[in-house]
Amino acid sequence: MTSLTDKTALVTGASRGIGRAIALASDGAVVAVHYGSNEAAAAATVADIQAAGGQAFPVRAELGVDGDVDELFDGLERGLAGRPLDILVNNAAISTFDATIDATREQFDREFAVNVRAPFFITQRALPLIRDGELLGVLDIDSPLHARFDEEDEAGLRPIAEFLSRVL
Ligand SMILES: NC(=O)c1ccc[n+]([C@@H]2O[C@H](COP(=O)([O-])OP(=O)(O)OC[C@H]3O[C@@H](n4cnc5c(N)ncnc54)[C@H](OP(=O)(O)O)[C@@H]3O)[C@@H](O)[C@H]2O)c1
């Protein structure tokens, strides 16, 4: 595997679960450990990366609300201190209902805002931070909303991720 020394990465939702596992596999990259509310868990992810000899810093931003991307990038750019961004992992997501067909309007709007709108605008906002126009990677973890719309509606939301992978 190639070492990511001198690279930087933003992993959203890295306080726990799959995002934490991705952040811990940073392989030398400086990692921005994003979280929504669980400050202690994010601090533990940062501490574990540092204990393994890596570099990391926490970034708090609740996604799916007004100003979410601004808050995220304020913290990210402070932590990067002028360094470019090489890797973006759009991992943070929520799952608030069992089957898409049962979703209330409020649940649908909230999942769309966190799982689809936020990753789209995070990716858009990340582009100017990229080194020499070279993005090492954007990984969009499959969101519950994607999965359920794909399951029940062939014209679902997966095209957003496919669109991003085509234009970047
Ligand atoms: N687990 C599975 O079996 C599975 C299967 C397929 C795909 N996935 C996908 O993998 C990804 C991670 O899943 P997971 O199970 O590891 O998730 P998880 O354990 O529930 O962790 C979610 C992470 O996202 C953050 N987050 C959630 N809502 C947020 C919000 N509104 N604003 C900011 N941060 C928010 C959480 O931060 P805080 O706790 O700090 O708020 C946490 O760090 C998701 O995209 C999920 O759809 C998971």
The ligand as a Tripos MOL2 file, in Angstrom:
@<TRIPOS>MOLECULE
LIG
   48    52     1     0     0
SMALL
NO_CHARGES

@<TRIPOS>ATOM
      1 N1        -23.2090    0.3040    9.4330 N.am      1 LIG1
      2 C1        -23.5820   -0.3420    8.3230 C.2       1 LIG1
      3 O1        -23.9600   -1.5280    8.3450 O.2       1 LIG1
      4 C2        -23.5220    0.3490    6.9770 C.ar      1 LIG1
      5 C3        -23.8160   -0.3650    5.8160 C.ar      1 LIG1
      6 C4        -23.7540    0.2870    4.5630 C.ar      1 LIG1
      7 C5        -23.3980    1.6250    4.4990 C.ar      1 LIG1
      8 N2        -23.1230    2.2930    5.6530 N.ar      1 LIG1
      9 C6        -22.7850    3.6830    5.5240 C.3       1 LIG1
     10 O2        -21.5260    3.9190    6.1810 O.3       1 LIG1
     11 C7        -21.5370    5.2260    6.7530 C.3       1 LIG1
     12 C8        -21.2040    5.1500    8.2290 C.3       1 LIG1
     13 O3        -22.1250    4.3190    8.8670 O.3       1 LIG1
     14 P1        -21.9310    3.9250   10.3980 P.3       1 LIG1
     15 O4        -22.8520    2.7970   10.6800 O.co2     1 LIG1
     16 O5        -20.4720    3.7730   10.6890 O.co2     1 LIG1
     17 O6        -22.5170    5.2480   11.1210 O.3       1 LIG1
     18 P2        -22.5750    5.6060   12.6860 P.3       1 LIG1
     19 O7        -21.8330    4.6040   13.5050 O.co2     1 LIG1
     20 O8        -23.9960    5.8890   13.0020 O.co2     1 LIG1
     21 O9        -21.7320    6.9710   12.7360 O.3       1 LIG1
     22 C9        -22.2450    8.0890   12.0720 C.3       1 LIG1
     23 C10       -21.2100    9.1990   12.0730 C.3       1 LIG1
     24 O10       -21.7590   10.2970   11.3580 O.3       1 LIG1
     25 C11       -21.8500   11.4400   12.2080 C.3       1 LIG1
     26 N3        -23.1050   12.1320   11.9500 N.ar      1 LIG1
     27 C12       -24.3320   11.5830   11.8450 C.ar      1 LIG1
     28 N4        -25.2450   12.5370   11.6150 N.ar      1 LIG1
     29 C13       -24.5780   13.7100   11.5990 C.ar      1 LIG1
     30 C14       -24.9740   15.0590   11.4100 C.ar      1 LIG1
     31 N5        -26.2450   15.4180   11.2180 N.pl3     1 LIG1
     32 N6        -24.0180   16.0050   11.4580 N.ar      1 LIG1
     33 C15       -22.7290   15.6640   11.6550 C.ar      1 LIG1
     34 N7        -22.2940   14.4190   11.8440 N.ar      1 LIG1
     35 C16       -23.2070   13.4470   11.8180 C.ar      1 LIG1
     36 C17       -21.7720   10.9070   13.6250 C.3       1 LIG1
     37 O11       -21.2100   11.9240   14.4360 O.3       1 LIG1
     38 P3        -21.6780   12.1960   15.9660 P.3       1 LIG1
     39 O12       -21.9200   10.8950   16.6130 O.co2     1 LIG1
     40 O13       -20.5770   12.9560   16.5510 O.co2     1 LIG1
     41 O14       -22.9140   13.0120   15.8630 O.co2     1 LIG1
     42 C18       -20.8650    9.6880   13.4650 C.3       1 LIG1
     43 O15       -19.5290   10.0800   13.5060 O.3       1 LIG1
     44 C19       -22.9140    5.8200    6.4740 C.3       1 LIG1
     45 O16       -22.8320    6.6060    5.3080 O.3       1 LIG1
     46 C20       -23.7590    4.5990    6.2480 C.3       1 LIG1
     47 O17       -24.8600    4.8870    5.4230 O.3       1 LIG1
     48 C21       -23.1820    1.6860    6.8690 C.ar      1 LIG1
@<TRIPOS>BOND
     1     1     2 1
     2     2     3 2
     3     2     4 1
     4     4     5 ar
     5     4    48 ar
     6     5     6 ar
     7     6     7 ar
     8     7     8 ar
     9     8     9 1
    10     8    48 ar
    11     9    10 1
    12     9    46 1
    13    10    11 1
    14    11    12 1
    15    11    44 1
    16    12    13 1
    17    13    14 1
    18    14    15 2
    19    14    16 1
    20    14    17 1
    21    17    18 1
    22    18    19 2
    23    18    20 1
    24    18    21 1
    25    21    22 1
    26    22    23 1
    27    23    24 1
    28    23    42 1
    29    24    25 1
    30    25    26 1
    31    25    36 1
    32    26    27 ar
    33    26    35 ar
    34    27    28 ar
    35    28    29 ar
    36    29    30 ar
    37    29    35 ar
    38    30    31 1
    39    30    32 ar
    40    32    33 ar
    41    33    34 ar
    42    34    35 ar
    43    36    37 1
    44    36    42 1
    45    37    38 1
    46    38    39 2
    47    38    40 1
    48    38    41 1
    49    42    43 1
    50    44    45 1
    51    44    46 1
    52    46    47 1
@<TRIPOS>SUBSTRUCTURE
     1 LIG1         1 GROUP 0 **** ****
